[in-house]
Amino acid sequence: MVARRPIVAIVGRQNVGKSTLLNRLAGRRIAIVEDMPGTTRDRVVADVSWGENEFTLVDTGGLEIDPDTTVGQGVREQIEVAATEADVIIFLVDVRDGATPSDYEVAGMVRQTSKPVILVANKADNDRLETHVVDFYGLGLGDPLAVSAHHGRGTAELLDRIAMLLPASEPPEEEPEMMKVAIVGRPNVGKSMLLNALLGSERAIVDDVPGTTRDAVDTLLDFAGESVLLIDTAGMRRRGRLTAAVERYSVLRALRAIDRADVALLVLDATELSAAQDMHIAGYILQAAKGIILVVNKWDLISSGDQVEWDRYIRDRFRFVPYAPILYTSALLGEGIGEVIPRAREVYQERLKRLPTAQVNSVVQQAVAGHSPPRKGHRQLKILHATQAEVNPPTFVFFVNDARLVHFSYRRYLENKLRQSFGFVGTPLRLIFKSRWEK
């Protein structure tokens, strides 16, 4: 059963604190997922929980990848994307600057959307600055809410307002009992062509124009007698006029496909491996705790294809998912295509692996003996018991004397020991630490 997670988009001109607000609200998330090094510095997507509500928060400004776009056009594109994909829009302004002409222009565009809008005046770090929010009533978007994303001031009230505006919960969709594989990546990397190569037929439109696939495409594939559901990147249904710029925001279009999948094929372009969007999408796959395979497509266009060097470079770029297998393919020529589904099947089986508690405890005890747990002052972490609680993704619960003593480096050390002993290729592991007094 898969429930649709609402999307809340932050829009606004440059330097009003969109990224800071995203990180502040994401820091309130009550969840198991741990931030990994290299994924938070330029994070543009975060899952947030507040009370009984869960939603995905997106910094649309962080998604801008065209350096030649003017500020005005860039903001217009943010709003266009938000109007198309988001359920709630946060229009962020800077209380220190007052209502600028650019803010009035943005307000005019936001008012034309059919989505609920929250006007938020950021950088209200004290009572004196908070009084300046009256300047923004002229924008015609209702009562502005004063916050300080940096200090956390007013953010609880903002989360309450978001929760009130989220769409009513829809019944979870029942997904078929089979391996579900999402094909995700930036536009024009060959996702549709990869889908066609896997199917052996022209089931999706293939074009060299980025963003050809606008609607979700689910296709059943028979693999060695088993059904596999292939999910092409969830696109956007046409609602009015959409500019080509909207198509660049592949992160937004990939979110729901990833949420539905067991394993995500992140398709990379061998001729352009330095795009930040690739890391954004990989970061969300990690955040969603899904299996991941890095598929380097257009390998036929690389004249000096030394895979050892390429592996080293890709591992460095995607060091926050070191467990991800790397495949080299040419969807155009069919090279390497035969490895994709078998490898996805391997990752899927790893996600379903369940270990006896005795084996888990044995490995954990050996790990503790080889590297003493961290201490704070006179108190040292003690691991009393460990067990695997869930599969898909594999989830391990560690009962300890005090979970506050767990350091990130020791968490990573324990995860590495579990991987060395049991594999778990291609899938993240969730490690939960519970103090002995917790239920």
N, C-alpha and C positions, 0 to 999 in steps of 0.2 A: 504494500500500500504506500503510495507516494503522494504527499500533500504538497500543493503548490505554495511556495514561499513568496509572500509579497515583496515587491521591490520598492525601496525608497531612494530617490535620487536627489543629490545635493547639487544645485546649480548656483551660479553667481559669477561675477567678474573675477579677475585675478587678484590674488593676495588678500582675500577676505577671510581665509582660514578654513577652506573646505576640507583639506587633508587633516588638519588638526581636529576638526569636529568629528570626522570619521573615526580617527584613532581614539578620541575621547569616548565616543559612544560605543565603539567596539570593545574598549577596555571594561565596559560594564557587563560584557557578555558572560552569562553563567553557562559554561559548557566545558567539555572535556578537551577540546582541541587546544594544543599548545602552539604558541607562535614559534616559528623556526627562524634561525639566523638567515638574513638575506631576503626575507619575504615581507617584512613590515616597513622597511625604509620607504618604499614607494607603493604601499598597499593602496588599492583603489576600490576594493570590494571587501566587505566584512559581513558575516552573519551576526545578528544582534538578537538577544533575548531580553525581554522586559516584561515581567509578570508572566502572564500566560501567552504573550504574543512573541512571535518570532518573525523576523523579516531580514532581507538582504539590503544592506546600505551600500550605495555606490557614489563615489566621488567622480562625477562626470568630467570635471576639469582634469583630473588625473588620467582620464582615458584619451585625452587629445594627443594625437600622434603626428599631426601635420605641422611642422615648424613654420610653414609659410602662411598659416592661417592667421588673419588679423584677429585682434582681441574681440571686436564686435562680432565677427563671423563665428569665432570659436564659441562665444557664449550662445549665439543663436543655435549652433549645432548641439550644444549641451541640452538646450531646452527642447529641441526637436527630438532628440533621443529620449529625454525624460518623458515627453508627452506621448511618445510611442510605446515605451516599455514599462515606465514606472507606474505604481499605484498611488504614490504620494510624492509630492515635490517639496523639498526644502529650498526656499530662496534665501540665500545667505548674503547679508550686507555687513558693512563695517561701521560700527557706531562712532568710531573716531573720525571717519571721513564725512559722516552725514550722508544725506541722500544726494548722490551724484547724478549728472545727466545720464551716465551709463546705467545707473540703477533704474531710472525712470524708463529707459528704453527696454531693459530686461523685464521690468514689471509689466509693460505693455504686452510683451510676448507671452509672459507667464499667464496673464489674465485670459489670453485667447485659448489656452489649453482647457481641456475638460477635466483635468485632474485636480484633486484638492491640494491647496498650497499652504504651507506654513512659512510666514515671513519671520526670519530669525536675524536679529541684530547682534553680531558677534563682537568680541573684544570689550564687552561691558564688564571690565575687571573690578569695578567698585560702584558704590551708590551714585557718585557724581556722574560717571559715564553712563550709568543706566538711565538717568533722566533724559539723555539725548535721544532716546528711542522715539520721542514724539516727532522727530524730524521725518520719520518714515511713514507716518499716517497718510501723507500725501501720495504715497504709491498706490493707494486704493486696494490694498490686499488685507484689510482688517487689522487687528491688533498685533503689532510687532512684539516678538518675545525676545527679551534681552538675555543673552548668555555670554559666558566666557568659556570658550572651548579649551583654552589653555589651563584655566584653573578649575574647570568643572562646574562653574556657577550657572545655575539655571538649566542644566542638562537633564535633570530628572523631570522637570516640568515639560521639557521638549519631548522626552520619551513618552510621557503621558499623552501629549497632544498627538504624537504619531500613532500611538495605540488606538486612540479614539477614531482616527481617520482610516485605519487599515480596513480593507474590504472584509466582509463577513467570511469566516472560515468555510471553505468548500470541503465537501467530503473527500477524503483521500481517494485517489484513483488506484484501482487495483491493477497492478502490472502483472503480466504473465510470469509464471515460474520458469524462467530461463535466463541464461546469461544475457545481460543488456550492455551493449558496447556503444559509447558515444564517440562520434568523430568530430573533434573540435580543433580550432586553430584560427589564425588570422585569415582574412579574405585572401583568395588567390594563391593559397599554398597547395591546392589540389585535393581538397576534401571530397568534393563530389566525384572527381575522377578516381580517387581511392575507393569510394563506395562502389562505383561502377566496376572497377577492377576486381573487387572482392566478390561482387555478384556475378561477374562475367557477362553483364549485359548493361545496356544504356538505360538504367532505371532513373538516373537523375540528370538534369540538364547540366552539361559541361560547357563552360565558356571561360574565356580569359578575362572577362570583366569581373572585378572583385564584387562579391555580394550577390551573385546570381541566385543562390539559394535563399529565398525569403521565408519560406514556410517549413515547419518541422517535417521531416521525412523519416518515417519508421518503416523498416523493411525487414522481413523475415529471411534468414539465410539458413539453409540446411548444411550443417557441418558434421560430417561423419555420423549422420543419423540423428543429430541433436539440433534443435531449433535455436538460433541465435537472433536476438533482436538488435538490429543496427539502427542507431539514432543519429541521423545527420544533424549537424548543428542547428539548434532551434532558431529559426529566423523570425522575421517580423511579418505579420499580416499587413497588407496594404491598408492604411487608414489615411486617406487624403494624400497630399503630395509629400513625398519623402525625398530629400536630397541625397546625392551619392555619398555625402559626408557621413550620413547616418550609418552607412554600411561599415564604416571603419571601426565602429564600436563593437567589435566581435566578442568582447568580454561579456557584455550584456546579453548577447544572443546565445552565448554558450552556457549561461548559468543554469537554466532549467534542464538543458540536455544533460549536463553533468549530474545534477541532483537526481535524475531518473536512472542513471547508469550504475553499473557495478564497476566497469572499467572504462577509462577514457583514453582514446587514442589522440594524443596531442600531435597534430601534424605540423611539422616544421619545414620551411623552405630551405633547401641546401644552399641556394644562391643568396640567401639573406637570413642569417642566423642571429643577428644582433638586435632584433626588435624587442622592445620592452613588453609589448603585448603578449609575447610568448610566455614571459615570466609571470605576468599577471594571471594568465589562464592557468598555468601550472600551480601558482599559489592558491587559486581557488579550488583546484582539484585536491590539493593537499588539505585545505581547510574543510572541504566536504568529506574528507577521509575516503576518497575513491581510489581504486586502482589506476595506475598510469603507465602508459607506454609511450616513449618518445619516438615518433615515426619521422625520420628525416627523408622527405620526399624530394623528387627531382634530382636524385642521385646521379642520373645519367648525364646531367649538365656539368658535373664536376670532373675536370680532367685529371687532377691529381688527388684521387680519392683514397688517401691513406687512412683507413678506419681507426687505427690506433691513435693517430694525432687528432682525428675528429672526435673520437670518444673522449679524449682528455679535455678538449675544448668544451664539448657539450657538458661533461661532468662538472666542469668549473662553472659554467653558466647556470646549471640547474643543480647546484650543490645542496639545495634544501630538499631535493628528492633523489638522494644517491642510490636508492633501491630501484629506480625506474629502468627497465630494459630499454636499449636503444636499437632500433631497426632502421636499415637503409633501404629505401624503395624507389622505384620509378613506376608510378601509377600509369604513366603513359605507355611504357614498354612492358609492364607487367613484371618487372624485376623485383624480387623480394616479397611479392604479394602473398605467396604461399606460406610465409612465416607469420603473417599478422594474426590471423584468427587462432592458430595453435598457441601462439605466445599469449594472446588475450585469455585463452582458455586456461593456460598455466597460471596466470595471475589470478583469475577467478577462483580456481581451485585453492590457491594459497589463501585467499580471503575466507574460504569456507573451512580451512584447517582448524580443528579443535584438538587441543593438547590435554592429556591427563594432568591433573593437579600435581601429582607426584613428580612428573617430569619438569613441570614449570618450577616447582620449589627447588628441585635439585640444581637446575641451572642457576637460579637466583642465589642459592646458597654458595655455589662455586664462585659466582660473580662477586658476592660480598667478601668472600675469603680472599679473592685476588685483588680487591680494591676497597678499602674501608669506606663506609658511608660517610658523608659530610657531617660536620658538627658546627654548631653555633654556640660560642661561649663554652659552657660546661656540658651542653647537651649534644648528644650524637644521635643521628638517625638510626633507628633499628627497624629492620624489615622482619615482621613477625610471621607473615604468611603471604603467599601469592597464588593467584588462580586465574585461569582464563574465563571471563564472564560471558563473552559474546563472540560471534563471528560476523564477517561481512560488515564492517571491518573487524579484524581480530582485536579484541579488547581485553586488557589484563588489569586486574585489580590487585594492588599491593596494600596490605594492611600493615600500618606502621605505627610507631609510638607517637609521632607528631608529623603530620604532612607538611607543616611549615618548614621543616628542616630539609626538605627535598630541594636540591639545587638542579638547575636545568642540565648542567654538565653530567650529573650523576644519572638523571633520567635518560639522557642520550646514551650513556655508558650501558645501562641496563637494556635499553632497546637493542643496542649493537650486539650484546651477548645473546639475547633472544634470537636475533637474526642469524648469528653465527651457528647457533645450535639447531634452529628449526626452519631457516630459510625466509619465508614470507617475501619472496621476490615480487616486486611491482606494487606492493600495497603498504600504505602507512599502518602503523600500529598505534592504538590508543592505550596509553598507560594512565591509570587512575590511582592516586594515592589517598588512602583513607586513614585518618587517625583512629586509634583504637576506640575512642569514645563516639565516633560517628557510626550511624546505622548503615 
